[in-house]
Amino acid sequence: MHENNIEKIAVRTAIVTIIMNTLLTAFKFLAGFLGHSLAMISDAIHSASDVLSTVIVIIGIKISAKAADKDHEFGHERYECVAAILLAVLLFITGAGIGYSGVTNIINGSYKTAELPDYLAMSAAIASIVIKEAMFWYTWAAAKKTNSGALKADAWHHRSDALSSVGSLIGIVGAMCGVPVLDSIAAIVICLLILKAAISIFIDAINKMTDKACDVKTETAIRDFIASCEGVKNVDSLMTRLFGNRIYVVTEIACDENLLLSAAHEIAEAVHDGVEENFPLVKHVTVHVNPYAEGSEIESGGEQSEEEKEEKETDINNA
């Protein structure tokens, strides 16, 4: 997918969620005050934080989509990782706050004196669950399509809000049925789910900023494709690294040692162009050509000499 299309999809998704969250936040505040529900007012504050998180997403996506320049010759994709990390931190704080409130309410026994909510608050909680879950799947679909870590983080923020509304609904119904402590218990469970999502988002973003290799399935598919290219006798080595939401590939191929330099160059170009065309997430491919002779294959994962390892490390540093 073209980078401009990726940016358009991501920004359009973010703008839609900002509008929905703003309307939902206003509705929750109104229902919380008129329906006498502190849980719903807290839920409204959580929805308001979603608006801020989505603004962070738009900023991150806009910056990451900028073309390479003199100071960032490899592009700006990692700024999206920065946005995802900020969202993960915000999500962690939100989850911790919900859990802290639940524990505090149980210890202090404040749930016993809370004003009983009514059906307006309950209706708002149900509407919030449905809307926020729909927003999760809408944003998640866009995140999968664009491979955007920031959008994935924002999608989980919507899911956390839906879970928060589940807690509000349980608390509201529990209070109406004479068991108000259920609100605090549900908050603690929701806290753990939100913290798990925040940690997962944080780890994924860190991996993309520290040159982690892409998954085995993708790497195997790239290796098999290169091996199938005309003129390639062997794939001597293949290394990948994540760069934001894109992949960089460094490979060494073996070609007939009697080929002219121009012919070997054409094979390398065909490998380079073919990988980028067939694997949309690959941003750039570095191809090094080795002379091929019978018995010169380097088995994948086999033992390599120190000299070969040093050559590969040099290639990575120059990539």
N, C-alpha and C positions, 0 to 999 in steps of 0.2 A: 504494500500500500504506500502511495506517495506521502511524503512527510507533510505536505500542505493539507491533504485529506485527513490525516491523523489528527493534526491540530484542529481542523474545523469540527471533526466529530467530538473531540474531547472538550473543546470550548462550548459547543452547542449543548452537550450533555450537562456541563457545569452550570451554564446559565439557566437551563430548565430546572435543575435542582435548587438553585438559589431562589428562583421565583416560588417554587412549591414550598420550600422551607420557610420562606418569609410569611406566606399565607398561613401555613400550618402553625408557626410560632404564635402569630396573632390570635388564631383560633384557640390554641391551648391556653394562652394567658386569660382570654375572656372566659373560657369554660372553667378554668381554675378558680378565678375570682367569683364568678356567679354560682359555680357548683360547690364552693367551699371545700376545695381539694388542694392541700399543700403539695401532694404528690404530683398533681397535674401541673401546678405552677413550676415545680422543679423540672418536670418533663419539658415544659416550654423553654426553660433556660437551656436545657440540653439541645433542643432544636435550634435555638439561636446560635449555639456554638457550631452547628453544622453549616450555617451561613458563612461564618468566618473560615471554617475549614475549606469550603468550596472556593472561596476567594483565593486562599493559599494555593489550591490546585490550579486555578486559572493562571495565576502568576507563574507558578512552576512550569506549566505546560508552555506558556508563551515564551519564557526565557529559553527553555530546552529546545524549542523549535527554531531558534535563531541559527542562521548559517554560521559556519566556521569563520573566525576572524584571526587577526594577527596574534591576539593574546590567547585564543582558544582554537588552535589549528585542527583539533580533532572534533570540534563541535561543542555544544552546550547540553547534551543529553543528561549529564549527571545532575543538573539543576533540578530535574524532575525527582531524582532520588532525594535531594535535599527537601523538596516539598513533601515527599512521602514520609521522611523522618520527622518533620515538623508535625504532620498529621498524626503519626503514630504516638508522638509525645502528648499531643492534645487529647487523643483518644485514651491514652493511659491515664492522664490526669482526670479526665471525665469519669472513667470507670472507677478509679480510686476514690473520687469524690462521692460517687453513688454508694460504694461499699462502706466508706467511712460514715455516711449518713445512716445507713442501715444498722451498722454496729452500734453507733452512738444512740440511736433511738431505742434499741433493745436494752442497752446498759442503763440508760437514764429512765427508761419506761415512759418516754414522752409520747409514744404511740397511744397510751391509755387515755390521754386528755385531748387528743387531736379532734377537731371538729369533723362531724360525720359528713362525707360528701353526698351528692345526690346523683340522679340519673344523667344530668347534663355532663358531669365530669366523666361518668362511665362511658357515655356515648363518644366523648372526645378521645378517650383512651382507645376505644375500638377503631375509630376512624384513623387515629394516628398509626396504629399497628398496620392497618391495611395500606395506607398511603406510603409509609416509610418502607415497608417490605417491597412495595412496587417500585419505589425509588432505588432500593438496593439492587433489584434485578435489572432495572433500566441502566443504572450506572455500571453494574458489573458486566453487562453485555458490551457496553462501549469500551470498558477497560480491557476485556478479552480481545476485542477487535483491534484495538490500538496497542495492546501490550503495555498499557500505561500503569506504572506502579502507583502514581499519585491518584489516578482514578480508582484503582483497586482499594487504596486506603480510604478514599472518600466513600466508596460503596460500603465498606465495613463500618464507616461512621454512621451511615444511614441504618445499617442493620443494628448497630448498638442503640440507636434511638428507638428502633422498633422494639428491641428487647427491653429498653427502659420503659416504653409504653406498656409492655406486657406486665412489668412489675407494678406500674401505676394501676393498671386494670385489676390485678390481683389484690393490691392494697385497697383500692376503692371498693371492690366487691366484698373483700374481707371485712372492711370497716362497716359496710352496710349490713353485713350478716353477723356482726358482733365479734369478729376476730381481726382486729386492726394490726396485730403483730405480723400478719402475712406480708404486709407491705415491706417491712424491714427485712424479713427473711428472703423475699424475692429479690430485693435490692442487692443483697450479698451474692446471691447466685449469679445475677446479671453482671455484677462487678467482675467476677472471675472470668466470665465469657468474654467481656470487653477487653480485659487485660490480656487474655490469650491472643485475641485478634491483634491488639496493638503490638505485642511482642513479635508476632509472625510478620507483620508489615515492616517493623523495624529491621528484623534480620534480613528480609528480602531486599530492602533498600541498601543495607550495608554490603550485602553480597555483590550487588550491582555496582558499588563504588570501589570495591577492592579487587577487581579483575578476577572474580570467580569464574570458573569454566562453565559453559552452558551445560544443560542436562545431557546425559549419555545418549538418549534417543536421538536428539538433534545432532550431536557430534557424530554419531554413527551414520546418520543419513547424509551428512555433508561428506564424510570420508568415502562412503559408497558412491556418491555422485562423482566426486573427483576421480575415483578409480575407474569409473565408466567412461570418462572423457577420452576422446580419440588421441592417441599419442602418449598417454600416460601409462608407463610400464609398472609403476609402483607408487604408492603413497608412503613416502619414507617417514613423514611425521605430520601430525595435525594438532594444533593448539588453538583453543578458543578462549575468549574472555568477554564477559558482559560489560557493556559500557552504557549505563542508564538502561533504556529499554531496547538497546541494539546490541549486536554481536560483532566482534572483530575476530577474523580468522587468519592464522599464520600457518602456512603449509609448505612442506618440501615434497616435490614430486620428482620421480626419476624418469628420464626420457633417454631414447637411444643416444649413446655417446657419440655416434657418427653424424648426428644432425647438425645442420648449419645453425649458427646463432639465431638467425632470423626465424627459422622453423621452430626452434625451441621457444623463442619469444612468442610466436603465434599460439603455441600450445598453452603456455602460461597465461596468455591473455584470454584464451577460450575458457580456461579453468576459472580465472578471476571473474569474467562476465557471467559465466554459467552459474556459479555459486550465488552471486548477488541477485540474479534474475529468479532463480528457483527457491531461494530462501530469503523472503522479504525482510526478515529481521536482521540480516547480515548487512552491516553498513560498509565494511571494507574488507578486502582479502589481500593478503600479502603472499605471493607465490615465489618460491625459490626452486630453481631447476638443478637437479643433480644428474651427472652422467650415469647411465644404467649399463650394467654388465651382468652377465649370468651369475646368479648366486649373491647379488649385492643387496637383495631386499632386506629391509629392517622390519622385523616382525613387530606388530603393534604391541606395546607393553613389554617388549623384550629388553634385555640388558643392553645398555649403551655405554660407550666409552666416555671418559671424562672430557675428552676433546669434543665429542659430539654434543654433550650436554652444554659445554661452554659456548659452542656455536649457536645452539638454540637460545640460550640466555641472551646472547648478543643480538639475535634476530628479534627477540621480544623487546629488548631495550630500544632497538632502532625502529620498531613498528609504530 
